[in-house]
Amino acid sequence: MNRTDRLYALVEELRAAAPGRRSARRLAEHFGVSVRTVERDLRALQEAGLPIWSEPGRTGGYTIDARATLPPLGLTVDEALAVAIGLGTLGASPFRDAARSAARKVTAVLAEDDARRTARLAARVLLLEAGGRAPAPVALAGALTGGRVVRMRYRDATGTETDRTVEPLGYVGKGEDWYLVAWCRLRDGVRAFRGDRVLAVEETDEVAPPRVVRTEELDIPHGVLRPVLGD
């Protein structure tokens, strides 16, 4: 049994036993591997977001929420490499922390040989960046997912700093530049705020009202906008 199959089988074994527990030794004997291998696999599953926890002691062991399962990724090396490259391009974006976490989860459920091969290939792909530019604050990621009105300190292209209260509508990414698209209450209209010019971010408790943004309202020169999940 390869590692990927064993990871799925571990989850199903724990689900079948839940709410009971299985010791690492019992699992190791069941799958014909060492206790150390089982513990490593269980850590990988935990890092991938599976609700697995352990209880110490003589009657302790590992258990899982019985409703949980591990969805089959079935990624080829080419697909895993594409995912790694895509996530790597988010290094200056507000989503970089989530991208790093997602990359670890993808790696955790790959077969060992596939994970090593993907890592070797990814090391041969380099991203050309201008450098010297501050990344967009990670707090901006929550501005969209939280659905809340945001207060921020913003420095425009002339160096002028202003306090803005905005209603997040979306993002536009162009290379290292990430723009928060939002309804600006100071300007009473849709504006695009470049991430590296956002100096401070504070999410409020106010729920942002629903608004529709049209691409023609965005003052972003050059290029054509396309959706992330477009064909």
N, C-alpha and C positions, 0 to 999 in steps of 0.2 A: 504494500500500500504506500503510495507516495504521500508527501506531506499535505498537499491540497485535499486529497481524499480523507486523510486522517483528521484534518481540521473539521471538515463537515461531519465526519463520524463522531468526533469528540462532542460536538454540539448536540447531535442527536442522542448520544448516550446520556449526556447530562439532562437533556429534556425528558428522556424516558424515565430517568430516576427522580426527577423533581416531584415534590419539594425535598426529596431525600438527597443525600450527598454521596459522592464517590471520592475515595482517596486517590492521591496521585499514584500510589503503588498499585492499587487495583486497576486503574486505567492503564498503567504501563503494562501490566500483565495481560490485560485484555487486547491491547494493540501490539504486543510483542516488541516494545521499545523500552528504553530506560526511563526511570523516574525523571531524570534531568530533561529528557526530550519532551515528556508530557508537560512538565512545568513550563518549559520554554514555549510550547504550543499554546498552553492556556494563557500565558502572558500575551502572546501575539493576538489571541482572540479578544482579550480584554482591551488591548490597545486599539483593536479594530472596532470597538464600541459595543461588544457583546456584554450583557449584564451577568457576568460570571463573578462570583466571589467565593472566598474560602473561609472556613471556620477552623481554627486550630483545635488541637486536643485529640484525645484518643478516638472519640466518635465523630470527629470533624471530617472535613473534606471539601470538595468543590461542588457548587450547585449553580443553577441558572434559572432565570425566569422562564417557566415552561412555555410561555407564549413566544419566546425568542427563537429565531432561526437564522442561519447564515445564508443569505441569498447567493446563489451561484454566480460568480463573476465570469468565470470561463474566459479570462483575458488571454489572448496570445501575447507573445513577447513584443510583437509589433504594436499591438494595442496598448500594452503596458508602457512601452516606450513613448507612445504618443501622449498618453495621460501624464507621464512624468514631465515631458517637455511642456505640455500645456500648463500644468501646475507651476512649473518653473518660471514661466513668463509672468507670473503674478507677484514676483518678488518685490516690486515697488508699489503694488496695489494695496488697497485697504483689506483685501482678502488674503494677504500673504500668510497669516497665522493659520487660517482655515486650510489653505492650500498645503502647507507643510504637514498638518494633521492628516489631511486626506491622502497625501503621498505615503505616509507611514501605514495607513490602513490598507492601501492597495498592496504595498509590499508585503504586509503581514499575511495576506491570504494567497500570495503567489507560491507556487512550488519553489523549493530552495534553488534548484538549478535555474529556473526562469527568473527568480529574483536577482541572482548573481549576474545572469546574462543581461538583464535589463539595466542593472547598475553599471555594468561595463560599457554598454552602448550609450547610456545617458551621459557618461563621463566624456564621450567624444562629441557631444553636442554643446556648443557654446553660444551664449546670447551676447550680441554686440550692443552695448549700452553707452550712452554719453558719459555717465558717471558724474559724481559730484552733486547730484540732485537729491533732495530729501524725499524719502518715500511718503506716500499719502498716509495720514494717521489711520491706524487700524480701527479706531473708534468710528470711522466713517462707514465701516461695513455694517455696524449695528444701526446706523441711521436709516438704512433701507429696510433691513429685516425687522427692526423693532416697530416700524410704522409710526414713529413719534416725531414731533417737531424738535428741531435741533437748533441750539445756539452755537455760534462759532465766531472765532476771530479770523478775519481773512485779509490777506495782503494782495492787492491787485498788481497788474503788470507795471504800474508806475511806482510801486512801493508804498502806496497809501494803504493804511490799515483801517478796517472798519469792523464793527460788531454786526453780525447778521443773524436774523432768526429766519430759518428756512424750513420748508416742507419737502423732504426728500422724495424724488420721483423716479430716480434711476441713475445709471452710470454710463459713461462713454469712456472706453479705453482706446488709447492710441500709443502703442509702444510703451515707453515708461510713463507716459502721461495718463492719469486717471482723473476724469471730471465727474464731480457730483452734480447731477442735474436736479434742480430743486426750484420750488416757487419761493422767491425771495420777498419777504414782507417789506424790506427796506426799499426795494426797487419796484415792488408791486408787479412782478412778472417772473417768467421763467428765466433762470440763469444757469450757466455751467461754471462750476467752481473747480479750478485745477487743484488736485489733491496736495501737491507739494507747497501750495500757497496757503493752505489751511493751517493756522498756527495753534488753534485750540478748539476742542469740540466738547460740547456738553449736551447730552440727550435729556429732554424734558419729559414730564409726565403727560403732556398734552398729545392726544392722538391727532395725527395729521389728517385733514379732511381729504376725501377722494378728489383727485384731479386727473385730467388727461393731458399728456404732453405730446405735442406734434414736433416732428423732427425739424420742420422749417423754423421753429421758434429758437433753435439752438444756434448760438453764434460760435460755431467751431469751424474754422477754415480748413479747407483741403480734405480730400478723401471722401469716401462714401460710407454711410452708416449701414451696418448689417446686424441682425440679431445674433446672439451668442449661439443659439441652438438652430440657426438656419442651415439649410442644406449646402 
